[in-house]
């Protein structure tokens, strides 16, 4: 049995696919040193698993949480540098004074112990995650520890919450009051130090990847150096009608510099709500990556939805791929049941998606 690399679980991500799915397709449809692309990189599973298996890898995502996680895994710094930076941040945090408005917010006061919140606010202000590889990795660790089931583990900063998604402020406060849950006093820097030491027990890949915070539709301009060099695409685009990634990840987005509350519609886009617009969006995304693909490259897509059946998904994917001007054809289609991967354990209800479909296409 292959031992799971500890970087994979740095931070769970809603609607993520398992590394076994990536590994199987990487080994089947590429060779060592081939280039693998994920234009919707999410938490970086495709990029990192490709690197672990000796492939070069690139990816992009518009969501800052996804970009941070993927960037951290694609090009991780040395453990020594991470630990030194955490130690330095601890020393400097003692002189930090946060803005009163943030400290007095009802949600944040109920979610985090006052001393823990001060440390989180300091990191939010000081971590330059877009420019520094070390800060990016520390930010990724912090995203994974920011909220979680504090009654079960001391490796999270927050009051009791799910680890996968951020529940909304008003609902969270009501739930904590009803269940008499108080925020635990946690030392952020000790947790990050332990988390770093744990993650680096798995050996780093010998190859570095590259991830960009950006739109898949602009992939050919973001990755000009990879024109006609990509052998394999493994990706899972946003599903129609399933989730608003900005709403589900609002607290992590806040930590990376976003607003203090979920903003209605911040991450929504009607191309993900209206079927015709959805396929237009994917046509534009495929057009963005096509200049990067070799002749006879493979495109592996995991996709689902509450309103689209298998034949509709197949037709929509094939039509959108062919709309780019390059001929594509279906090589394989499989389906799998979702087993608790997208359940919401804290808030009411759960995803309606019960089946996901895996399609493999070849592009002339």
Residue pairs with C-beta under 8 A, 6 or more apart in sequence:
2 23
3 202
4 19
5 19
5 48
5 52
5 202
6 198
6 199
6 200
6 201
6 202
7 48
7 73
7 76
7 199
7 202
8 19
8 45
8 48
8 49
9 144
10 43
10 69
10 72
10 73
10 140
10 141
10 143
10 144
10 199
11 43
11 65
11 69
11 140
11 143
11 144
11 252
12 43
12 144
12 163
12 164
13 42
13 43
13 65
13 66
13 69
13 164
14 164
14 165
14 243
14 245
14 248
14 249
14 342
15 42
15 236
15 239
15 242
15 243
15 341
15 342
15 351
16 42
16 43
16 45
16 341
17 45
17 236
17 302
17 356
18 45
19 45
19 48
19 49
21 302
21 358
22 45
22 46
22 49
22 50
22 234
23 49
23 53
25 232
25 234
25 300
25 360
26 36
26 49
26 50
26 53
26 55
26 232
26 234
27 53
29 231
29 232
29 298
29 300
29 360
30 36
30 50
30 55
30 231
30 232
30 298
31 231
32 54
32 55
33 54
33 55
33 56
34 55
34 56
34 231
34 232
35 55
35 56
35 57
35 58
35 226
35 229
35 230
35 231
35 232
36 46
36 47
36 50
36 55
36 56
36 57
36 58
36 230
36 231
36 232
36 233
36 234
37 57
37 58
37 59
37 219
37 223
37 226
37 230
37 232
37 233
37 234
37 235
37 289
37 292
38 45
38 46
38 47
38 57
38 58
38 59
38 60
38 233
38 234
38 235
39 59
39 60
39 216
39 219
39 233
39 235
39 285
39 288
39 289
40 60
40 61
40 216
40 235
40 236
40 237
40 238
40 285
41 47
41 59
41 60
41 61
41 66
41 67
41 70
41 211
42 61
42 66
42 69
42 70
42 236
43 66
43 69
43 70
43 73
44 59
44 66
44 69
44 70
44 71
44 72
44 73
44 74
44 211
46 57
46 59
46 234
46 235
47 57
47 58
47 59
47 70
47 73
47 74
47 209
47 211
48 57
48 70
48 73
48 74
48 205
48 209
50 56
50 57
50 209
50 234
51 57
51 74
51 205
51 207
51 208
51 209
52 205
54 206
54 207
55 207
55 232
56 207
56 209
57 74
57 207
57 209
57 210
58 209
58 210
58 211
58 212
58 223
58 226
58 230
59 70
59 74
59 209
59 210
59 211
59 212
60 67
60 211
60 212
60 213
60 214
60 215
60 216
60 219
60 222
60 223
61 67
61 70
61 211
61 213
61 214
62 213
62 214
62 215
63 245
63 246
63 249
63 253
63 267
64 213
64 253
64 256
64 257
64 258
65 143
65 245
65 249
65 252
65 253
65 256
66 245
67 211
67 212
67 213
68 129
68 136
68 139
68 140
68 143
68 256
69 140
69 143
70 211
71 129
71 136
71 140
71 211
71 213
72 136
72 137
72 139
72 140
73 140
73 209
74 208
74 209
74 210
74 211
75 133
75 208
75 209
75 210
75 211
76 133
76 137
76 204
77 133
77 134
77 137
79 196
79 197
79 200
81 134
82 134
82 137
82 138
82 196
82 200
83 193
83 196
83 197
85 134
85 135
85 138
86 138
86 189
86 192
86 193
86 196
87 189
87 193
89 122
89 123
89 126
89 138
89 189
90 189
92 122
92 126
93 118
93 119
93 122
93 123
93 189
96 118
96 121
96 122
96 125
98 117
98 118
98 121
98 122
99 121
102 108
102 117
102 121
102 260
103 109
103 114
103 117
103 118
103 121
105 260
106 169
106 173
107 169
107 170
107 172
107 173
107 261
108 117
108 260
109 117
109 183
110 159
110 172
110 173
110 176
110 177
110 183
111 117
111 147
111 158
111 159
111 161
111 172
111 183
111 251
112 120
112 157
112 158
112 159
112 183
113 183
113 184
113 185
113 186
115 185
116 157
116 183
116 184
116 185
116 186
116 187
116 188
119 187
119 188
119 189
120 142
120 146
120 157
120 188
120 255
123 138
123 139
123 142
123 188
123 255
124 254
124 255
124 256
124 257
127 135
127 138
127 139
127 142
128 135
129 135
129 136
129 138
129 139
129 140
129 256
130 136
130 213
137 196
138 192
138 196
139 255
139 256
141 192
141 195
141 196
141 199
142 188
142 192
142 255
143 252
143 255
143 256
144 163
144 195
145 155
145 156
145 157
145 188
145 191
145 192
145 195
146 156
146 157
146 158
146 251
146 252
146 255
147 156
147 157
147 158
147 161
147 162
147 163
147 166
147 251
148 155
148 156
148 158
148 161
148 162
148 163
149 156
149 160
149 161
149 162
149 163
150 156
150 158
150 159
150 160
150 161
150 183
150 184
150 186
151 160
151 181
154 184
154 186
154 191
155 191
155 194
155 195
156 163
156 186
156 191
157 186
157 188
157 191
158 183
159 172
159 176
159 181
159 182
159 183
159 184
160 176
160 179
160 181
160 346
161 167
161 172
161 346
162 344
162 345
162 346
162 347
164 344
164 345
165 248
165 249
165 344
165 346
165 347
166 248
166 249
166 250
166 251
166 252
166 262
167 175
167 346
167 347
168 247
168 250
168 262
168 347
169 261
169 262
171 347
175 181
175 346
176 182
210 223
212 222
212 223
214 222
215 288
216 285
216 288
216 289
217 284
217 285
217 287
217 288
218 288
219 288
219 289
219 292
220 227
220 288
220 289
220 290
220 291
220 292
223 292
226 292
227 291
227 292
228 291
228 292
228 293
228 294
228 295
229 292
229 294
230 289
230 292
230 293
230 294
230 297
231 294
231 297
231 298
232 297
232 298
232 299
232 300
233 289
233 293
233 297
233 298
233 299
233 300
234 300
235 299
235 300
235 301
235 302
236 301
236 302
236 303
237 282
237 285
237 301
237 303
238 245
238 272
239 272
239 303
239 304
239 305
239 353
240 272
240 273
240 275
240 278
240 305
240 306
240 307
240 308
241 272
241 273
241 305
241 306
241 307
242 304
242 305
242 306
242 351
242 353
243 351
244 266
244 267
244 268
245 267
246 253
246 262
246 263
246 266
246 267
246 268
247 262
247 264
247 266
247 267
250 258
250 259
250 261
250 262
253 259
254 260
259 266
269 281
270 277
271 277
271 278
271 280
271 281
272 278
272 281
275 307
275 308
278 316
279 316
279 319
279 320
282 316
282 317
282 320
283 319
283 320
283 323
283 324
286 299
286 320
286 321
286 323
286 324
287 323
287 324
290 324
290 325
290 326
290 363
293 299
293 326
293 363
295 363
295 364
296 362
296 363
296 364
297 362
297 363
298 331
298 360
298 361
298 362
298 363
299 321
299 328
299 360
299 361
299 362
299 363
300 358
300 359
300 360
300 361
301 317
301 358
301 359
301 360
301 361
302 356
302 357
302 358
303 313
303 317
303 356
303 357
303 359
304 313
304 338
304 353
304 355
304 356
304 357
305 313
305 353
306 352
306 353
308 316
310 333
310 335
310 357
313 357
313 359
314 330
314 333
314 357
314 359
317 359
317 361
318 328
318 329
318 330
318 361
321 328
321 361
321 363
322 328
326 363
326 364
327 363
327 364
328 361
328 362
328 363
328 364
329 361
329 362
330 359
330 360
330 361
331 360
331 361
331 362
332 358
332 359
332 360
333 357
333 358
333 359
333 360
334 357
334 358
335 355
335 356
335 357
335 358
336 355
336 356
336 358
337 354
337 355
338 351
338 353
338 354
338 355
338 356
342 350
342 351
342 353
343 350
343 351
344 350
344 351
